[in-house]
Amino acid sequence: MPSKPAPMKKPPAKKAAEKAPEPAPEPEPTPPAEASAEPAPAAAEGEAAPATPADDSPAAEGAAPGKTEKRKKNPATGGKGKPYTTDWIVANGELTMADCYCVRNLATGDLLHVRVVAVNPGGRSEPGLLPEPVPIREIGDRPKIRLPRLLRSCYVGKVGQQINLVLPFVGKPKPAVSWLKDGQPLDTKRVNIRNSDRDSIMFIRSAQREDSGVYEMTLKVESFEDKTTITLQIVDLPGPPASVKLVDAWGFNAALEWTPPKDNGNSDITGYTVQKADKKTGEWFTVLEHYHRLTVTVSDLIMGNSYLFRVFSENQVGKSENGAVTKTAATIQKTGIVYKPPEYQEHDFNEAPKFTTPLINRAATVGYTTKLLCSVRGCPRPKIEWMKNQMIIGNDPKFRQISNQGICSLEIRKPCSFDGGVYTCRAKNAQGEAMVSCKLEVKRMCYKKVHSKFSGLVLLKKTLNVNSFISYNGLKVHLSPNRGSSFGDWKIKREIRKKVRITIKRKIKISIYH
């Protein structure tokens, strides 16, 4: 059978704690002279107070060496409305081995009594009590306003704009914040101030020009304070110039001058806009923009028209809603200038005919068409006539006469020996006439026939065309194909030594002459 488990032994420290008698109730705090413990640092400054054991507390039975107890009171009300108490409250829930302790979550303005009790297995020691109660208060910090860079210079806003300025600051305990405008208290109907532990907000729902001024913010903690100022400028559109006057009008120009506006919109005037309008149409046109002077001369006006002028003021917000208009109109008078067009002498383009390219003497071959060419100029266009031996050729079909752009040509179709002679081209118009002549010679070729027919192969050293001359048996031979034949009837074959043979497919006429 299994044996019974051995009984569990208690540690010696726990046995000693059970045998130790319960401590008697602690007496009331002794005067400072009777206290044997040294004063502990203030709990609000972050330092720990010595620990004391609690009366009749189970936690006091532990093996840790010390426990801290506290008791608070307020000289008037017992601390934030709570009644005066003389009960000691354990500050640390568990025993601590350290020789310092920080008591947290205390109420500002209380007076705190602190005592410390050491505990060991043999029991509790006599409590050590601070000679005087410790006042609970926040750690002081000098107030300081951290002004944003945007607000270090003049802050400009427009009329109707929402203004929301945030000014952060530091300081402990919570600083007291106050505002002034131009040395006077703020109008809470116009300006709202919202304060927190870290910043102060100035809010204006709809800014008006009367909200402009110097605002002063004061931050105070006990005897310390910090001040700063904010310059707020609310701007609006300017008014029109006070007056505009037409000084003078001469030629095509008009001189104007005006005075600055009475209301600048709480901002500097940056320029002026000048416009003109013709009284006939009534439409306004801009002449100058962003003009800085108070006088101007308007040029390039139209003769015979009357003009009105108006001037607008400008600032950083914009242009004034209305402009100042001149009371009198500037009339540009018509001068009695009559345009006389210059008189130009009419150029006479009429010209007698003149040949720029004459005819050249020529020689032609019987049966070969030839042309005679020349060029002529003249105005009006001259009439061209061709003559042969001082006889007008007329409409002879053997001759073809062409005249185009001053180029004159006479084509003689297949001339014979009778067509030779002196040919004359005559050009004639109303201004006169001109003639040019040349001599035409028509030659005939005489042949002494030796053979009438020949066919066979002829060995040549070069390629020949129709009507070519060759040397045959010491005689010059003139080749001409029969009627109806062509050069395509000759076949060219290349053989050794690059010699050319002409095979005559058809019979050709061969004329041999010396």
Order of alpha helices (4+ residues) and beta strands (2+ residues): alpha-beta-beta-beta-beta-beta-beta-beta-beta-beta-beta-beta-beta-beta-beta-beta-beta-beta-beta-beta-beta-beta-beta-beta-beta-beta-beta-beta-beta-beta-beta-beta-beta-beta-beta-beta-beta-beta-beta
